[in-house]
Amino acid sequence: MNIESQSSVSEKFSPFLTFTRKQWAELRKSVPLKLTEQDLKPLLGFNEELSLEEVSTIYLPLARLINYYIEENLRRQTVMNRFLGNTNANVPYIISIAGSVSVGKSTSARILQSLLSNWPENRKVDLITTDGFLYPLEKLKKENLLHKKGFPVSYDTPKLIKFLADVKSGKPNVLAPIYSHLTYDIIPDTFNKVDRPDILILEGLNVLQTGSRKAEQTFVSDFVDFSVYVDADEALLKEWYIRRFLKFRESAFTDPNSYFKDYAKLSKEEAVETAANIWNTINGLNLRQNILPTRERANLILRKGADHAVQEVKLRK
């Protein structure tokens, strides 16, 4: 069998449909872009540049697809309620966005939130990051898990699952803890309130994580209706992480309240070495051991190139 035939067979038996950037952009159809440059700016991450062209090319087709899924989901709920003879409120539609540190998943989440909030009609779309469900810094230190922060073991997963179960059941005013990247810790007695949204976007490193299922064990992914994995080569992720670290060194790290304030004193060469070491021993390790193995479980994969632009989209059949 020649290489071309092998490629054809591989594509045939893949669980995904693969689209080039141009092919995916065509699926936008005639949907208008309501977002402006002014709207886009506050949605971007600290170290990201993302154009309206990227939003039109990648995120408008994605929002259009998700909207179709939501409409179908609402029809199923109507059938279920008719069958059961009840008039329960609609169940919130949960979208998860996974990926490595520095890949830009937070920006993807905020852009989707903005697009879905106004499409095709005003919908209530809440966004929660799983950072708020990390164990407090004191507990991580006490249990010698600080070097595993961001790994599945560093999260209060039962608390996150309880939060999702409450949201999915239509419970009002469900509270989500808030994490501070400045203090590197959970903010005491401060919460985001999720009050029966139409859509909840859950963004985090390990939202596709399962592990070995035991009897009656529940995972975060069990509550998710549609999942996105933002992907890039590790070499790019490491480069983006180091670049972001250098920018933080001149901004957030200079705050006297910053947990990382000592990093602001590093020379550029020392900062690059420090960031590379953090990547190699923590973030890169977590990517290879825990995050990347969940990629193929996603409903959709956005594959980024060196310029942060999405070059390829994979949609589960």
N, C-alpha and C positions, 0 to 999 in steps of 0.2 A: 504493500500500500504506500503510495507516495505521500509527501508532506501535505499537499493540497487536500487530498482525500482524507487524511487523518484529521486535518483542521475542520473539514466539513462534518465528519462523524462526531467530533468533539462538540461542535456547536449544536448538532442535532440532538445529542443526549444531555446537553447542559440544562439545568433547571432555570436558566436565565435567557432572556432575549437581550442581545447586545446592540447598543445604538452608538453611532458616532455623535459627536457634538452637533453636526449639521442635521443628521437624521432626527435627533431628539428635538431640536429647535423647531422642526417642521410640525411637531405635534402640539405646538402652541395654538395652531389654527389662527383664528381671528381675535383671540382673547386680548383685550386692551391692557396695557400696563398703566396702572393708576399711580404707581410709586414714582416719586420725583427724586432728583439728586438730594434735595433737602431732607426728604423722608429717609433716604438710604443711609446717610452719614451716621446717625446715632445707632444704626443697626450693626455697624461693622465692628469687628474685633479690634483689639489694640494694635495688632501688627498686620492688619489685612487691608488690602485694597481690592474692592469689588465694584464693578461697574454696573450701570443699569442694563448694559448689553448682556452681562452675565445673568442678571435677574430674568431678563426676557428670554434668553436662550435656554437656561436650565430650570429656573424655579417656577416660571409661569406654566410650562408643560407639566411640571410635577404637581403644582397646585390644582391644575385642571384634572389630572388623574385622580388625586386624592378626593376632589370634590365628587367625582363619579362614584368612588368607593363609599363616600359618606352618604350619598343619595341612596345607594343600594342598601346600605346598612339601615337607614331610616325605614326603608320599605320592609326589610326583614323584621324590624322591631314592631311595625304596625301589624304585620301578620301574626307575630307572637302574641301581642296584646289582644288581638281579636280572638285568637285561639284560646287564650287563658281567660278572656272575659274581663280584663282589667283595663284601667286607664292610666297606668304608670307613666311617669315622665320618661322622655327619651334618655337612653343611656349615653353618657359622654363618649365621644370617639377619641381614642388615645393613640397618638403618634409618637414613636420613640426615634431619637436620633443618636446614633452611636459613632464611635471613632476614637482615634488616638488623641492624646494631648497635642495641641498646636495644629491640628488638621483644619480647624475652622468650623467645627460642628455647632458652636454657640451662635456664630453668625448665620449659619444655615437655619437654625431654629428660629432666630428672630425674624429673618426674612420670610420664612413660611408663616409665622404667626401674623405678620403684617398682611401678607397676601390673602390668607384664609379668613382673616377677620372681615374682609370686605368683598367676599366672593362666594356665591353670586349675590348674596345679601349679607347684611351685617350679622356676624356670628360672634359669640363670645368665645374667644380663644385664649386660654391661659398657658403660660410657659413656666415650667419648673425644672430646675437642674438637680441632679442627684447629689451634688456637692453638699446640699443641706442635710443629707442623710449619712454623711461621714460621721464616724465616732468623734467625740470631742478630743481636742489635742491632749488633754490630761490622760484620757483613757488610752490613747495610742502610745503615749510615752510609757505609761505604767505597764502596758502589755508588750512593750518592745516592738511596736508595729509602725513606728514613724517612717522607717525605710520602706514600708509597704503601703504607704498612703496612696490611695487610688486603686490599689489591688482590691479584688472582691472582699477579702478578709477585713478591710478597713471600713466597710460600710455596715450600718445597722439595717441589714436587709429585711428583717421582720417588720421593722418600723416603716420602711418604704413600701413593703407589700400591703401592710395595713392601710397606709395612706391611699394607695391605688384602689384597694378594695372598697374603701369608703367613697372615693370619687366615682368609681364605676357603678356603685349601688345608688347613686343620686343623693348621697348625704350632703346637706348644706354646710358651708363654712368649714371645710376640712383644712387643717393647718399643716403647713410644710415648714420645717426649720430653714433658717437662712445662714449661708456660709459666707464668711468674709475672707477674701483673698489677701486683704491687707494684714489681718491678724493671724491668718492661716488657721482659723478656728470657727466653730459654730458661734453665732451671736446669741447670747443668752436671752431667753424670754422674748424673742423676736421671730415673727412668722409671716409667711405669705399665706393669704387666705384664698382657698379655691372653692368657689360657691357655684356649683352645678354649671360648669361651662358646657358649651356645645362640643368643643374640642379641647383636649389637653395635650400639649406637646411636652414630652419628657426627654430631657437631654442629659447624656452622661456617658462615661467611659464603658460601663459594663451592663447597659440595659438589655443586651441580648444574651447575657450570661445564663447558663443553665447548670452546668456541672452534672454530676451523676444523680438522677432523680431517684428519690426514695419514696416509699409509700406515702401518699397524701402530701407530698412536698409541692409547694407552690413557688413559681418563679415570677420575677418582674415581667418577663416576656409573655406570661399567660394572660396579662391584662391588656396587652398591646394589640391594636387593630391593624396598624401599618407601621413598618419599621424601615428606617433609612440608615445606611452605613456610609459615612464619608471617609474615603480611602485615598491614600497616597503612598509612594515608596518610602521606606523608612529613612533612607538617606535624605530625602526632602524634608520629612518630618523633623529630623534632628537639626537640619539647617534652619528651619523655621523656628524651632524651639530656641536655638542659640541666639538667633536674631531678636526674638522677643525678649529673651533674658537681658540682652544688651540694652534694649530700650527701657525695660523696667529698671535697670541699674541707674538710669539717668532720670527716672520719674518716680514710680511707685516705691522703689526701694529707698529713696531719699527721705520718705516720710518717717519721722522718729517713732511712729506707732507701728511701723511695718515689722513683721516678724523677720523679714530678710534685710533689715537696714544695714547690717554689716557687709552685705554684698555690694552696697553702693560705694564702699571704700576700695573695691578691687580695681586694679588696672584693667584695661581692655583685654590684654592677653590672659590675665588671671581669671577674668569673668568668662571668657571663651572656654578656658580649661575647666572651670567649675561647672558651667552649663553642660559641657560635653560629658563630664563625669556623672552629673545628675541624670542625664539622658541614658547613658550606658548602664548605670546601676539601678535605676528606678523606672523611668518612663519607657525606655526601649524594652526593658525586661518585661514590664507589664503588658506592653503591646504584643510582644511575641508569645507570652505565656497565656494571656487572658483575653485580650481584645481582638486581635487578628483572627484567632480561631473561631470567633462568632460571626465573622463577616458574611459567610455564605448562608447564614440564617435570616438575613435581612430580606425584605421584600424588594428593596431597591438599593443599588450601590452607586454612589457618585465617585468617580475616579478622577483625582486632580493631577494636573501637571505642574511643572516647575513654577509657573506664573500664578498658581493658586486657582486657575480656571479649570473647570471640569472638562475633561477631554473625552470621557466615555461614561455611558450610563448603562447599567445592567438592571433589568426589570424581571422579577421572578414571574415565570409563566403561570 
